[in-house]
Amino acid sequence: MVRVSMVRAVVLLAGAVGATAVRAADDEAAKPEFYTQKVRPIFEANCYRCHGGMNHRGGLSLATREGILKGGKDGVVLKPGDPASSLLVRLIRHEGPADDPRPMPPKAKLSDVDIATVERWVRAGAIIPVTGPKQ
């Protein structure tokens, strides 16, 4: 009986430590620097060819704060705090809508690490520096 209680206590403690680590990661992802240092480089390397600078394929620009928040011809692509409902996240997972799957980027899927980084950023509120990302 005591042994079972100790095992339960260890499992509960491990769960609490894991939850604390997730909250700490989300806290880091809620800082503007997270976007600047981790998310923007992913967009620059994989998305800007079609959605950056002068290119706004589908009416979407990922190069500015305003463009990201505005979305494209299909509407808003980002729901801060809710990666599962964010079209941007579904597209980079290559899990787009059945009627128009549009996986992004179209030729090769982002790495699991990059997808997780973008998901963390969205889950934490999709904070983008007010001064805006690099043009």
BARO-719057 format. One record per residue (C-alpha): x, y, z. Coordinates in nm, 4 decimals, padded with zeros to 6 digits. Example, Ala and Ser with C-alpha at 12.3 -4.5 7.8 and 13.67 -1.06 7.14 Angstrom:
      east     north        up
   01.2300  -00.4500   00.7800
   01.3670  -00.1060   00.7140
END
This chain:
      east     north        up
   00.0000   00.0000   00.0000
   00.2793   00.2415   00.0910
   00.4721   00.1443  -00.2206
   00.1695   00.2182  -00.4457
   00.1253   00.5573  -00.2776
   00.4928   00.6381  -00.3336
   00.4637   00.5420  -00.7016
   00.1557   00.7647  -00.7376
   00.3417   01.0500  -00.5696
   00.6360   01.0121  -00.8081
   00.4017   01.0030  -01.1097
   00.2160   01.3124  -00.9862
   00.5441   01.4928  -00.9199
   00.6747   01.4018  -01.2664
   00.3517   01.5331  -01.4196
   00.3837   01.8588  -01.2261
   00.7476   01.9002  -01.3322
   00.6506   01.8322  -01.6937
   00.3676   02.0864  -01.6751
   00.6089   02.3424  -01.5286
   00.8517   02.2817  -01.8153
   00.5710   02.3303  -02.0686
   00.4637   02.6560  -01.8972
   00.8258   02.7783  -01.8991
   00.8565   02.6977  -02.2702
   00.5283   02.8761  -02.3403
   00.6473   03.1735  -02.1332
   00.9615   03.1906  -02.3485
   00.7512   03.1648  -02.6642
   00.5347   03.4572  -02.5458
   00.8294   03.6968  -02.5657
   00.8788   03.9076  -02.8799
   01.2372   03.7800  -02.8985
   01.1075   03.4269  -02.9571
   00.9468   03.5429  -03.2797
   01.2541   03.7413  -03.3850
   01.5083   03.4705  -03.3035
   01.3192   03.1492  -03.3797
   01.0000   03.1952  -03.5820
   01.0976   03.4669  -03.8292
   01.4062   03.2703  -03.9460
   01.1767   02.9743  -04.0236
   00.9469   03.2010  -04.2253
   01.2437   03.3659  -04.4007
   01.3994   03.0335  -04.5021
   01.0786   02.8585  -04.6044
   00.7991   03.1066  -04.6740
   00.9327   03.4433  -04.7881
   00.9889   03.3322  -05.1471
   00.6108   03.3382  -05.1932
   00.4927   03.5371  -04.8895
   00.7653   03.7943  -04.8201
   00.9018   04.1190  -04.9545
   00.7096   04.2117  -05.2692
   00.5611   03.8601  -05.2998
   00.2181   03.8134  -05.1447
   00.0928   03.4971  -05.3092
  -00.2648   03.4356  -05.2055
  -00.2713   03.7877  -05.0637
  -00.0624   03.6758  -04.7646
   00.2523   03.8484  -04.6448
   00.4503   03.6884  -04.3641
   00.7123   03.9647  -04.3757
   00.5260   04.2160  -04.1605
   00.3284   04.2061  -03.8392
   00.0327   04.3639  -04.0182
   00.0455   04.1111  -04.3014
   00.0563   03.8139  -04.0664
  -00.2352   03.9414  -03.8587
  -00.4408   04.0422  -04.1651
  -00.4126   03.7058  -04.3380
  -00.4704   03.6450  -04.7074
  -00.7451   03.5888  -04.9594
  -00.8740   03.2984  -04.7499
  -00.8984   03.5195  -04.4421
  -00.7128   03.5060  -04.1140
  -00.4411   03.2389  -04.1036
  -00.3486   03.2757  -03.7383
  -00.5549   03.2303  -03.4221
  -00.3253   03.3344  -03.1359
  -00.3409   03.0798  -02.8560
  -00.4992   02.8118  -03.0741
  -00.2591   02.6297  -03.3089
  -00.5179   02.3628  -03.3949
  -00.7523   02.6290  -03.5359
  -00.4802   02.8257  -03.7134
  -00.4765   02.7679  -04.0881
  -00.1047   02.8537  -04.0939
  -00.0252   02.5646  -03.8582
  -00.2473   02.3187  -04.0453
  -00.0809   02.4118  -04.3743
   00.2764   02.3751  -04.2465
   00.1771   02.0353  -04.1024
   00.0527   01.9514  -04.4528
  -00.2947   01.8968  -04.3036
  -00.4871   02.1597  -04.4996
  -00.8594   02.1510  -04.5680
  -00.9761   01.8492  -04.7696
  -01.1301   02.0669  -05.0418
  -00.8012   02.2562  -05.0993
  -00.5073   02.0943  -04.9169
  -00.2405   02.3567  -05.0157
   00.0470   02.2159  -04.8124
   00.3034   02.4818  -04.7295
   00.5735   02.4965  -04.8283
   00.4459   02.3079  -05.1316
   00.7593   02.1088  -05.2215
   00.8907   01.9893  -04.8851
   00.7372   01.9809  -04.5410
   00.9067   02.1787  -04.2628
   01.1016   01.9785  -04.0086
   00.9130   01.8572  -03.7021
   01.1299   02.0901  -03.4913
   01.0333   02.3935  -03.7013
   00.6648   02.2997  -03.6920
   00.6820   02.2588  -03.3127
   00.8491   02.6012  -03.2835
   00.5716   02.7705  -03.4815
   00.3065   02.5812  -03.2817
   00.4651   02.6941  -02.9512
   00.4676   03.0530  -03.0743
   00.0994   03.0388  -03.1765
  -00.0010   02.8629  -02.8518
   00.1764   03.1356  -02.6520
  -00.0230   03.4088  -02.8273
   00.1719   03.4619  -03.1528
   00.3533   03.7649  -03.0139
   00.5173   03.9708  -03.2886
   00.7310   04.2743  -03.2028
   00.5374   04.5963  -03.2529
   00.8348   04.7433  -03.4393
   00.7749   04.4684  -03.6939
   00.9897   04.1982  -03.8414
   01.2550   04.2646  -04.1026
   01.1089   04.3898  -04.4276
END
